[in-house]
């Protein structure tokens, strides 16, 4: 007879971001229930099916070969920065790399206005993947947490 794990009681009226104990309990419960593996698998499949993994691989190689990045930390900082949409006024009209907006050597995709979508060959995470990720995380959390009021 399989026994379902005890669900962690979560109050919808309490803020938990600063509770390392609860975060640890949730992480442990998700790991024990194989929820983390299901979340990872869903996200991996979604990113691969949209072409994002191929785009990010190509982008990384371009950054390394051009000499714009030479270490893992530089590469990660650049990818995170270039994959997020710009907020108007963030860079005073400058591109993501701090220049004045004149595209040189195929760098038009890095200009203000945000990263290009996967369909355009860019590295912005597709909205379909974000939505699917939220759906699967919520489903897995509901398996290990019980919302109490």
MDAnalysis code that builds the backbone (N, CA, C; Angstrom):
import MDAnalysis as mda
import numpy as np

u = mda.Universe.empty(447, n_residues=149, atom_resindex=np.repeat(np.arange(149), 3), trajectory=True)
u.add_TopologyAttr("name", ["N", "CA", "C"] * 149)
u.add_TopologyAttr("resid", np.arange(1, 150))
u.add_TopologyAttr("resname", ["UNK", "UNK", "UNK", "UNK", "UNK", "UNK", "UNK", "UNK", "UNK", "UNK", "UNK", "UNK", "UNK", "UNK", "UNK", "UNK", "UNK", "UNK", "UNK", "UNK", "UNK", "UNK", "UNK", "UNK", "UNK", "UNK", "UNK", "UNK", "UNK", "UNK", "UNK", "UNK", "UNK", "UNK", "UNK", "UNK", "UNK", "UNK", "UNK", "UNK", "UNK", "UNK", "UNK", "UNK", "UNK", "UNK", "UNK", "UNK", "UNK", "UNK", "UNK", "UNK", "UNK", "UNK", "UNK", "UNK", "UNK", "UNK", "UNK", "UNK", "UNK", "UNK", "UNK", "UNK", "UNK", "UNK", "UNK", "UNK", "UNK", "UNK", "UNK", "UNK", "UNK", "UNK", "UNK", "UNK", "UNK", "UNK", "UNK", "UNK", "UNK", "UNK", "UNK", "UNK", "UNK", "UNK", "UNK", "UNK", "UNK", "UNK", "UNK", "UNK", "UNK", "UNK", "UNK", "UNK", "UNK", "UNK", "UNK", "UNK", "UNK", "UNK", "UNK", "UNK", "UNK", "UNK", "UNK", "UNK", "UNK", "UNK", "UNK", "UNK", "UNK", "UNK", "UNK", "UNK", "UNK", "UNK", "UNK", "UNK", "UNK", "UNK", "UNK", "UNK", "UNK", "UNK", "UNK", "UNK", "UNK", "UNK", "UNK", "UNK", "UNK", "UNK", "UNK", "UNK", "UNK", "UNK", "UNK", "UNK", "UNK", "UNK", "UNK", "UNK", "UNK", "UNK", "UNK", "UNK", "UNK"])
u.atoms.positions = np.array([
    [0.841, -1.159, 0.000],
    [0.000, 0.000, 0.000],
    [0.897, 1.237, 0.000],
    [0.702, 2.112, -1.004],
    [1.523, 3.313, -1.066],
    [0.900, 4.407, -0.219],
    [1.724, 5.050, 0.511],
    [1.260, 6.090, 1.416],
    [1.678, 7.448, 0.860],
    [0.727, 8.377, 0.753],
    [1.080, 9.690, 0.235],
    [1.814, 10.462, 1.326],
    [2.809, 11.257, 0.913],
    [3.566, 12.013, 1.914],
    [2.693, 13.059, 2.583],
    [3.057, 13.397, 3.792],
    [2.350, 14.455, 4.501],
    [2.621, 15.767, 3.801],
    [1.563, 16.528, 3.566],
    [1.725, 17.806, 2.888],
    [2.124, 18.876, 3.891],
    [2.991, 19.786, 3.449],
    [3.423, 20.897, 4.284],
    [2.316, 21.937, 4.346],
    [1.906, 22.358, 5.538],
    [0.856, 23.376, 5.621],
    [1.414, 24.756, 5.282],
    [0.801, 25.401, 4.307],
    [1.222, 26.730, 3.870],
    [0.036, 27.664, 4.009],
    [0.220, 28.767, 4.709],
    [-0.843, 29.757, 4.850],
    [-0.756, 30.744, 3.702],
    [-1.869, 30.998, 3.051],
    [-1.871, 31.927, 1.923],
    [-1.681, 33.368, 2.364],
    [-1.795, 33.629, 3.652],
    [-1.677, 35.005, 4.131],
    [-0.301, 35.329, 4.714],
    [0.641, 34.392, 4.631],
    [1.964, 34.598, 5.208],
    [3.009, 34.689, 4.108],
    [3.980, 35.569, 4.285],
    [5.073, 35.748, 3.342],
    [6.219, 34.832, 3.768],
    [6.676, 33.931, 2.865],
    [7.669, 32.928, 3.237],
    [9.041, 33.123, 2.628],
    [9.266, 34.197, 1.877],
    [10.544, 34.329, 1.179],
    [11.736, 34.378, 2.128],
    [11.533, 34.774, 3.368],
    [12.659, 34.871, 4.298],
    [12.715, 33.694, 5.274],
    [11.982, 32.641, 4.991],
    [11.976, 31.484, 5.880],
    [12.810, 30.350, 5.285],
    [14.113, 30.313, 5.601],
    [14.965, 29.261, 5.055],
    [14.503, 27.864, 5.445],
    [13.912, 27.724, 6.624],
    [13.449, 26.421, 7.074],
    [12.341, 25.889, 6.169],
    [11.359, 26.729, 5.874],
    [10.264, 26.303, 5.004],
    [10.765, 26.055, 3.588],
    [11.660, 26.918, 3.095],
    [12.220, 26.715, 1.763],
    [12.936, 25.379, 1.686],
    [13.676, 25.054, 2.722],
    [14.392, 23.785, 2.776],
    [13.412, 22.607, 2.812],
    [12.349, 22.731, 3.602],
    [11.338, 21.675, 3.686],
    [10.671, 21.436, 2.338],
    [10.338, 22.524, 1.636],
    [9.700, 22.400, 0.320],
    [10.668, 21.766, -0.670],
    [11.909, 22.216, -0.669],
    [12.912, 21.642, -1.573],
    [13.096, 20.150, -1.303],
    [13.145, 19.781, -0.030],
    [13.293, 18.367, 0.332],
    [12.088, 17.550, -0.120],
    [10.894, 18.094, 0.086],
    [9.674, 17.391, -0.314],
    [9.610, 17.233, -1.831],
    [9.988, 18.280, -2.566],
    [9.977, 18.192, -4.033],
    [11.013, 17.192, -4.534],
    [12.162, 17.139, -3.871],
    [13.187, 16.185, -4.262],
    [12.730, 14.754, -3.973],
    [12.172, 14.536, -2.804],
    [11.714, 13.200, -2.421],
    [10.585, 12.703, -3.320],
    [9.731, 13.596, -3.765],
    [8.597, 13.190, -4.607],
    [8.964, 13.140, -6.087],
    [10.230, 13.388, -6.398],
    [10.733, 13.456, -7.774],
    [10.127, 14.627, -8.548],
    [9.553, 15.584, -7.837],
    [8.984, 16.763, -8.475],
    [10.029, 17.616, -9.171],
    [11.215, 17.725, -8.567],
    [12.287, 18.507, -9.179],
    [12.654, 17.911, -10.531],
    [12.748, 16.588, -10.609],
    [13.080, 15.916, -11.874],
    [12.001, 16.183, -12.924],
    [10.731, 16.159, -12.519],
    [9.654, 16.424, -13.478],
    [9.676, 17.879, -13.953],
    [9.964, 18.800, -13.046],
    [10.070, 20.220, -13.424],
    [11.225, 20.405, -14.408],
    [12.383, 19.852, -14.067],
    [13.547, 19.964, -14.950],
    [13.267, 19.364, -16.322],
    [12.658, 18.196, -16.344],
    [12.355, 17.519, -17.611],
    [11.400, 18.324, -18.481],
    [10.383, 18.890, -17.862],
    [9.408, 19.692, -18.603],
    [10.070, 20.928, -19.194],
    [10.863, 21.619, -18.389],
    [11.548, 22.814, -18.878],
    [12.557, 22.469, -19.982],
    [13.322, 21.417, -19.784],
    [14.298, 20.991, -20.788],
    [13.606, 20.682, -22.116],
    [12.527, 19.923, -22.054],
    [11.794, 19.562, -23.272],
    [11.245, 20.805, -23.976],
    [10.670, 21.716, -23.208],
    [10.100, 22.919, -23.793],
    [11.177, 23.779, -24.455],
    [12.309, 23.961, -23.776],
    [13.392, 24.770, -24.345],
    [13.976, 24.123, -25.602],
    [14.120, 22.806, -25.586],
    [14.648, 22.119, -26.758],
    [13.678, 22.179, -27.933],
    [12.404, 21.994, -27.661],
    [11.424, 21.973, -28.756],
    [11.229, 23.338, -29.405],
    [11.550, 24.419, -28.688],
    [11.423, 25.757, -29.274],
    [12.691, 26.193, -30.001],
    [13.772, 25.453, -29.843],
    [15.032, 25.819, -30.475],
    [15.931, 26.687, -29.605],
    [15.487, 26.955, -28.380],
    [16.250, 27.835, -27.500],
    [17.624, 27.260, -27.177],
    [17.719, 25.971, -26.919],
    [19.008, 25.388, -26.545],
    [20.018, 25.507, -27.686],
    [19.561, 25.354, -28.927],
    [20.461, 25.533, -30.073],
    [20.904, 26.987, -30.183],
    [19.968, 27.912, -29.991],
    [20.298, 29.340, -30.069],
    [21.292, 29.750, -28.990],
    [21.093, 29.271, -27.763],
    [21.985, 29.666, -26.677],
    [23.383, 29.077, -26.886],
    [23.443, 27.868, -27.408],
    [24.744, 27.238, -27.697],
    [25.502, 28.065, -28.745],
    [24.812, 28.449, -29.806],
    [25.422, 29.253, -30.868],
    [25.869, 30.608, -30.327],
    [25.020, 31.231, -29.515],
    [25.332, 32.541, -28.949],
    [26.568, 32.469, -28.060],
    [26.661, 31.450, -27.229],
    [27.827, 31.269, -26.351],
    [29.103, 31.099, -27.170],
    [29.032, 30.259, -28.188],
    [30.207, 30.047, -29.029],
    [30.643, 31.341, -29.704],
    [29.670, 32.132, -30.192],
    [29.991, 33.418, -30.822],
    [30.679, 34.360, -29.847],
    [30.169, 34.441, -28.615],
    [30.770, 35.316, -27.611],
    [32.194, 34.880, -27.256],
    [32.409, 33.574, -27.157],
    [33.735, 33.053, -26.821],
    [34.711, 33.228, -27.979],
    [34.259, 32.915, -29.187],
    [35.144, 33.016, -30.356],
    [35.519, 34.457, -30.667],
    [34.591, 35.391, -30.432],
    [34.861, 36.803, -30.720],
    [35.755, 37.441, -29.663],
    [35.913, 36.774, -28.527],
    [36.715, 37.313, -27.448],
    [35.948, 38.256, -26.531],
    [34.637, 38.438, -26.782],
    [33.838, 39.301, -25.915],
    [33.747, 38.740, -24.503],
    [33.794, 37.435, -24.381],
    [33.792, 36.754, -23.086],
    [34.903, 35.717, -23.110],
    [35.624, 35.611, -21.989],
    [36.705, 34.617, -21.949],
    [36.604, 33.690, -20.748],
    [35.709, 33.988, -19.810],
    [35.539, 33.115, -18.652],
    [34.072, 32.722, -18.526],
    [33.837, 31.699, -17.752],
    [32.462, 31.247, -17.504],
    [31.635, 32.358, -16.858],
    [32.217, 33.031, -15.865],
    [31.488, 34.094, -15.174],
    [31.124, 35.233, -16.117],
    [32.053, 35.638, -16.997],
    [31.751, 36.683, -17.980],
    [30.632, 36.238, -18.907],
    [30.703, 34.995, -19.344],
    [29.697, 34.452, -20.254],
    [28.321, 34.430, -19.593],
    [28.242, 33.952, -18.355],
    [26.956, 33.890, -17.662],
    [26.382, 35.283, -17.424],
    [27.228, 36.225, -17.016],
    [26.768, 37.597, -16.798],
    [26.205, 38.174, -18.092],
    [26.887, 37.963, -19.186],
    [26.457, 38.497, -20.481],
    [25.158, 37.845, -20.938],
    [25.039, 36.541, -20.794],
    [23.836, 35.833, -21.231],
    [22.622, 36.297, -20.433],
    [22.763, 36.388, -19.129],
    [21.652, 36.841, -18.289],
    [21.244, 38.255, -18.686],
    [22.225, 39.118, -18.863],
    [21.949, 40.508, -19.233],
    [21.279, 40.597, -20.600],
    [21.782, 39.858, -21.583],
    [21.266, 39.944, -22.946],
    [19.953, 39.191, -23.161],
    [19.597, 38.325, -22.237],
    [18.363, 37.552, -22.418],
    [17.150, 38.220, -21.793],
    [17.390, 39.258, -20.983],
    [16.280, 39.948, -20.318],
    [15.862, 41.170, -21.109],
    [14.553, 41.401, -21.183],
    [14.101, 42.610, -21.874],
    [14.594, 43.856, -21.150],
    [14.934, 44.879, -21.911],
    [15.364, 46.151, -21.325],
    [14.147, 46.929, -20.887],
    [14.307, 47.669, -19.807],
    [13.260, 48.562, -19.338],
    [13.586, 49.931, -19.902],
    [12.606, 50.587, -20.499],
    [12.830, 51.885, -21.110],
    [13.483, 52.827, -20.103],
    [14.578, 53.447, -20.545],
    [15.291, 54.381, -19.682],
    [16.427, 53.746, -18.902],
    [16.527, 52.420, -18.932],
    [17.597, 51.747, -18.180],
    [18.986, 52.190, -18.615],
    [19.184, 52.296, -19.936],
    [20.524, 52.535, -20.453],
    [20.662, 53.880, -21.148],
    [19.717, 54.784, -20.966],
    [19.763, 56.095, -21.603],
    [20.016, 55.994, -23.102],
    [19.326, 55.072, -23.756],
    [19.442, 54.940, -25.201],
    [20.638, 54.149, -25.671],
    [21.380, 53.562, -24.758],
    [22.555, 52.787, -25.142],
    [22.176, 51.327, -25.316],
    [23.006, 50.598, -26.009],
    [22.777, 49.180, -26.205],
    [23.124, 48.424, -24.936],
    [22.855, 47.123, -24.941],
    [23.128, 46.294, -23.765],
    [24.615, 46.292, -23.415],
    [25.489, 46.512, -24.430],
    [26.920, 46.524, -24.125],
    [27.458, 47.917, -23.823],
    [26.557, 48.933, -23.718],
    [26.957, 50.259, -23.298],
    [27.334, 51.209, -24.415],
    [27.275, 50.769, -25.688],
    [27.612, 51.660, -26.787],
    [26.429, 52.552, -27.112],
    [26.609, 53.437, -28.097],
    [25.583, 54.428, -28.380],
    [24.442, 53.945, -29.277],
    [24.409, 52.694, -29.629],
    [23.293, 52.168, -30.410],
    [23.623, 51.900, -31.852],
    [24.830, 52.176, -32.295],
    [25.212, 51.905, -33.667],
    [25.602, 50.438, -33.761],
    [24.846, 49.680, -34.553],
    [25.107, 48.250, -34.672],
    [26.361, 48.012, -35.494],
    [27.291, 47.242, -34.952],
    [28.523, 46.924, -35.637],
    [28.672, 45.415, -35.670],
    [29.090, 44.895, -36.814],
    [29.389, 43.469, -36.952],
    [28.262, 42.557, -36.494],
    [27.036, 42.853, -36.910],
    [25.914, 41.970, -36.624],
    [25.420, 42.003, -35.209],
    [25.655, 43.096, -34.487],
    [25.231, 43.171, -33.101],
    [23.891, 43.867, -32.933],
    [23.085, 43.945, -33.988],
    [21.798, 44.649, -33.905],
    [20.857, 43.991, -32.915],
    [21.002, 42.692, -32.693],
    [20.114, 41.992, -31.766],
    [20.359, 42.398, -30.322],
    [21.449, 43.100, -30.037],
    [21.761, 43.484, -28.663],
    [21.339, 44.913, -28.358],
    [20.620, 45.556, -29.276],
    [20.238, 46.943, -29.058],
    [19.051, 47.044, -28.122],
    [18.858, 48.247, -27.584],
    [17.770, 48.529, -26.654],
    [16.450, 48.097, -27.273],
    [15.524, 47.710, -26.481],
    [14.261, 47.211, -26.989],
    [14.110, 45.740, -26.644],
    [15.161, 45.156, -26.126],
    [15.065, 43.798, -25.646],
    [15.686, 42.787, -26.566],
    [15.841, 41.603, -26.071],
    [16.448, 40.528, -26.846],
    [15.484, 40.014, -27.896],
    [16.050, 39.385, -28.876],
    [15.214, 38.796, -29.920],
    [14.601, 37.492, -29.422],
    [13.459, 37.173, -29.981],
    [12.788, 35.922, -29.627],
    [13.539, 34.744, -30.244],
    [13.217, 33.555, -29.808],
    [13.830, 32.342, -30.348],
    [13.552, 32.236, -31.839],
    [12.346, 32.591, -32.240],
    [11.976, 32.512, -33.656],
    [12.853, 33.423, -34.514],
    [13.376, 34.475, -33.925],
    [14.260, 35.415, -34.635],
    [15.728, 35.044, -34.446],
    [15.994, 33.907, -33.828],
    [17.366, 33.479, -33.588],
    [17.953, 34.013, -32.302],
    [17.125, 34.577, -31.411],
    [17.604, 35.177, -30.175],
    [17.623, 34.210, -29.006],
    [17.909, 34.773, -27.812],
    [18.055, 33.937, -26.618],
    [17.032, 34.243, -25.538],
    [16.030, 35.042, -25.853],
    [14.980, 35.308, -24.870],
    [14.193, 34.013, -24.640],
    [13.951, 33.689, -23.372],
    [13.215, 32.462, -23.055],
    [11.774, 32.619, -23.558],
    [11.299, 31.661, -24.345],
    [9.959, 31.770, -24.933],
    [8.851, 31.803, -23.872],
    [7.825, 32.605, -24.118],
    [6.696, 32.704, -23.191],
    [6.009, 31.360, -23.006],
    [5.987, 30.518, -24.037],
    [5.371, 29.192, -23.893],
    [6.116, 28.373, -22.843],
    [7.437, 28.514, -22.787],
    [8.234, 27.802, -21.793],
    [7.982, 28.365, -20.399],
    [7.875, 29.683, -20.306],
    [7.596, 30.303, -19.014],
    [6.251, 29.818, -18.483],
    [5.237, 29.822, -19.341],
    [3.897, 29.387, -18.923],
    [3.890, 27.912, -18.544],
    [4.562, 27.098, -19.326],
    [4.629, 25.669, -19.022],
    [5.392, 25.432, -17.725],
    [6.456, 26.201, -17.496],
    [7.221, 26.091, -16.258],
    [6.381, 26.443, -15.044],
    [5.636, 27.529, -15.139],
    [4.755, 27.928, -14.034],
    [3.701, 26.858, -13.761],
    [3.153, 26.290, -14.836],
    [2.118, 25.265, -14.686],
    [2.672, 24.035, -13.951],
    [3.833, 23.563, -14.367],
    [4.379, 22.341, -13.773],
    [4.872, 22.598, -12.343],
    [5.441, 23.768, -12.075],
    [5.883, 24.079, -10.709],
    [4.677, 24.123, -9.780],
    [3.613, 24.769, -10.218],
    [2.406, 24.838, -9.392],
    [1.847, 23.435, -9.121],
    [1.791, 22.614, -10.159],
    [1.275, 21.253, -9.998],
    [2.124, 20.454, -9.011],
    [3.431, 20.595, -9.107],
    [4.319, 19.861, -8.202],
    [4.225, 20.402, -6.780],
    [4.103, 21.714, -6.627],
    [3.940, 22.278, -5.288],
    [2.634, 21.823, -4.647],
    [1.575, 21.734, -5.453],
    [0.302, 21.268, -4.918],
    [0.369, 19.825, -4.429],
    [1.331, 19.051, -4.966],
    [1.510, 17.667, -4.519],
    [2.151, 17.571, -3.139],
    [2.940, 18.590, -2.771],
    [3.667, 18.518, -1.510],
    [3.260, 19.574, -0.493],
    [2.453, 20.523, -0.918],
    [2.023, 21.608, -0.005],
    [0.506, 21.651, 0.071],
    [0.032, 22.015, 1.223],
    [-1.399, 22.190, 1.416],
    [-1.639, 23.640, 1.845],
    [-2.417, 24.351, 1.059],
    [-2.706, 25.741, 1.375],
    [-3.793, 25.756, 2.456],
    [-3.470, 26.405, 3.570],
    [-4.457, 26.517, 4.666],
    [-4.702, 27.996, 4.936],
    [-5.936, 28.332, 5.226],
    [-6.282, 29.735, 5.522],
    [-6.584, 29.936, 6.988],
])
